Amino acid sequence: MNIDEFSQKPVYLASKSDVIQDTSRIRGRMTIREIYNTHVKEEFPASQTVQALESVTSKRMTDILSEAPFSGSVTEQTTRIPVLTHGNGLHQENDRLKTKLSVTNKQRINGHRRSCSETPYGRSMQKKSEMDIQHDKKWESRFYESFEDPPIWTSILTYISFLILILVGHMREFLKKLGIGRVKNISEPNIPGFVTLYQTWESFYHWYIFRRGKDTLYRAINSVPGAEMDVMDRVTDDHYWTFRYTGTSTRVINFGSYNYLGFSQNTGPCAEAVEKSVNELGNAICASRQELGYLQIHKELDDLVADYLGVEAAITVPMGFATNSMNLPALVEKGCLILSDELNHASLILGCRLSGAQIKTFKHNCMEDLEEKLKEAIIDKQPRTHRKWKKILIVVEGIYSMEGSIVKLPDVIRLKKKYKAYVYLDEAHSIGAIGPHGKGVVDYFGMDPKDIDIMMGTFTKSFGAVGGYIGGSKRLINHLRLRSHSAIYSSTMAPSIVQQVISSMNIILGRDNSRDGIKRINQLKWNTRYFRRRLQEMGFIVYGNKDSPVVPMVTFSPAKVVYFSRYCLEHGIGVTVAAFPAVPLEKSRIRFCLSASHTKEMLDKVLEMTDKLGDTLSLKLSRKEPAEYGDSEDQDEEK
Amino acid sequence: MYDMFQALLQAPSYHLFFEALLIIWIFKLLFFSKAYAPESVLTEKEKEELIAEWQPEPLAPEIPDDHPVLMAMENNIITGKPGKYVTINGKSCVNMATLNFLGMAGNPSVEAEAIKTLKKYGVGSCGPRGFYGTMDVHLELEDKIAKFMNCEEAILYAFGFATIASAIPAYSKRGDVIFADEGVCFAIQKGLVASRSKIKWFKHNDMEDLERLLIEQAKEDKKNPKKAKVTRRFLVVEGLYINYGDLCPLPKLVELKWKYKVRLFLEESLSFGILGSNGKGVTEHYNISPDDIDLIAASLENAIGSTGGFCCGKKYIVDHQRLSGLGYCFSASLPPMLATAAIESLRLIDEKPGMLVELRENCEKIHSKLSDINGTVIVGEPISPVKHIRLAEPSTDRDFDVQTLQKIADLSRDNKVAVTLARYLEEEEHKLPLPSIRISVNNQLSDEEIDTVFTTLSEAFQKIITH
């Protein structure tokens, strides 16, 4: 086949399907390669001409892909005729975004990120069989995720506000040197001969920027962190350098704790079982798993977790953070490659670092970037020695707590199978919180848990306890029982904690002969959709997936975040905030953590307050249509 | 200039021609030589082949189902409270394995406190300290620890292992230097790795070797004063070494600290609540002010009988971890019921220092008794609650020795004395201690029980070694 023939192909295709109509909408953003991939590849075996063409276009491809957010959905559009309602919304969105793109195109990272994560349809470059497409349709049509950028002037104002903070900080530092002003920092005493312990910038950020909003974090409570909690009142006499507790406390609605299924309770079946276990087994073990610290109850928990996850075996660790940092080094070593999502949790990053393997990050939830990196890694082999990689481990999280996004698991599995990599899935926030049976992202996408090599999660969030687990094949878990740092060098979980997990897990599984578990799961799902839909309808920029119970609402300016949080606390709502360095500088955010124990009245109260504050602080910056929350509406009526 | 031009004109034409050729040739060598290198760009097909060819190693090695350690975990079913006695496979054994030195893990008043808290707060705290995971009981426990240790401030971690492993990298960064004892426990080793600093190991408890390294460093610093100004120097030691059961020579370490201007971090997981007349650890044992130590870290999982750990020291040092201690910032906080359990344990230790005297007496008794077992060496200080029994004549084959010791442990377990081997990740330890049976002493052991332990162990040793 020569070039001339090739260029005629779209005409040929037009007669076959409505591709022309679709491409015209996309205004020439469809490249030859895509057309080729979509249609020609199936018709003609790869010839050298086409290969040459590909190599020319492939470089341009990456540029184009980062510009055009929806060009890749061509595959789906052509196969999904008639065009879905979703699709129509998409095109409108596409036009609107394109105008925005010309402004923000310089922010390449943002631009690319949007292209990777905003489209509800994964872009697919591979030739797909009809069955694959059918399968993908199932999840992709449900999958909605959004990361809207602010208008340009908001970004500029945010940067200016940081600039002012820094300038004022420097002025105060200067005045301090002159001996004027009342800077009350607990500065490091100068011990002669010793090198100072801290770097200047670290302290500077802490003293002059972080301090101003310090009261929004580290709030102490003195009650159960349930649907409501008592926040201890504190005052500052010295502009947030130090705090003093007044001894009183305020009852607030709790939107800050990770109490997804509402198991944080001081009464009820769990608490009763825990009390019994303390009486029977004491309050600590004081020995490691391999050194006679592995009790019958731990074995019971290990088996229950494996059963819950649908895997062969599981191992439990007393701390969620340590589950990652102490077990990853047992799985990969020098000569292995870790492909880690750029927004992975600190514990995963630490675990990866301790393992000694080479670490590469890929763009957040961007499967194209992951595939690119996978390909590159296998082809280029190890740097310097050029040996083949021993193993490649893809490390992803189920729900990303700062972004509220859900991992595109079906794509991860597809890539993992194609490139023979292993997958480490951290379900810290997703286990219990999503999926029709509360079994995390695997359940959410209806996948087979055996496809995931390492299933990790924590008991802190949905189960109202503390600790973590790793589930997988018998072979893997046996290896961890012998080689995990936690199996040898740390004591096992306290019996009370074990009992809490066992009890709450049995309730979720419905083994207590009640519908309590499934009720909690459905309530959380309803709460999530209702809350997210209402926020989006009000015009707020809400990040993440429509099913994620962590709801980050971006306010951009750090001052607004702090104001929002303080105002909420004064009016009986506790929310958490995230600002630099936990999130990008210009994307400070409020986070609402939803729970099954929240009632509609509670949600409405918060929504009302947020609505009011949104007007005051002009936070309603979204220019997108809200996502479709079809089934949530239905349930709303039912309610 | 003009002369040069004249000379150029007068030069013979063949000469000019030759020079021009030379210049062209040099240009070619400089700029075009690479163009002739064959291109090593792979075609798509080759790439696909490479991808298809690549086979990864299995994720985990094949482990036989009857691996002795796995079997031990599977078959030794432990039920009931592991206190002074532990029930293994339905048999009640004297517990010489768990690090429950003061019996706090099964103490009724500690349990009562835990249950009281459970009824107020539930089990989990459902969040990290920053996000509503701080409860008044955490603040109270931090306060109590700081007062107990005579320090300005204490910071609480949710897990013992993560305490020192997070504390070290919070201060020591790339480019800094850490002097560490070769015998430090695994948690410290991981902290050292995570810091990415330059580690200088000195021989276990060998102060001369340490001083040699410090002098070396001082010389290096003198050579490069600019670099020395920004290179922080740390000294990390354990109070009571869990792998050896011996004490660190703290007075000498403090002296070296001031002499060579290094910051001293002390890990007291084993000595906290045990050593000193009031259980304040090695500092009290040697009568050294805690102000001389920059940071003291300890786990609450041993003598205190709870979960978690803490660091304490000067406010300006400890406070830093609240923003940069990874295990503190990014982990859920300690369940409140375990925090109040720890508060109660501390109160008991403070109230009844007699417990510590009992424990020390038991430690010394057991030490002198066990020293009499033929064919073994007992490693550690007499006052240490952890003792390692090693073979007096180890063979060259480590695995064989481990097996021998395991047989001894199994036999004594069958005769109702529960002991365990000290387990290590053999490939990952910096310096692997010799195989040993680790004995931990409880303050509640009576003389008769100590005798039983001795006779059972010595019989087991005689039987297996002479076999």
Interface residues (C-beta under 8 A of the other chain):
Chain A: Q51 E54 S55 I186 S187 E188 P189 G193 F194 V195 T196 L197 Y198 E202 H206 F210 L217 Y218 R219 A220 I221 N222 S223 V224 P225 G226 M229 V231 M232 N254 G256 S257 Y258 N259 F263 S264 Q265 N266 T267 C270 A271 V274 E275 V278 N279 E280 L281 G282 N283 A284 I285 C286 A287 S288 R289 Q290 E291 L292 G293 Y294 L295 Q296 K299 P318 M319 G320 F321 A322 S325 M326 P329 L331 H345 A346 S347 L350 R353 L354 K375 I378 I379 K388 W389 K390 K391 I392 Y419 K420 A421 Y422 D453 I454 T458 F459 T460 K461 F463 G464 A465 V466 S473 R475 L476 N478 H479 L480 R481 L482 R483 H485 S486 I488 Y489 S490 S491 M493 A494 S496 I497 Q500 G574 T576
Chain B: L42 T43 E44 K45 K47 L50 I51 W54 Q55 P56 E57 P58 L59 A60 P61 E62 I63 D65 H67 V69 L70 A72 M73 N76 I77 I78 T79 G80 K81 P82 G83 V86 I88 N95 A97 T98 L99 N100 M104 A105 G106 V110 E111 A114 I115 L118 K119 K120 Y121 G122 V123 G124 S125 C126 G127 R129 G130 F131 Y132 G133 T134 M135 D136 H138 L139 A158 F159 G160 F161 A162 A165 Y171 C185 F186 A187 K190 V193 A194 A228 K229 V230 T231 R232 R233 K261 R263 E301 N302 G305 S306 T307 K315 Y316 I317 D319 H320 R322 L323 S324 L326 G327 C329 F330 S331 A332 L334 P335 M337 L338 A341 A418 T420 L421 A422 R423 Y424 L425 E428 R438
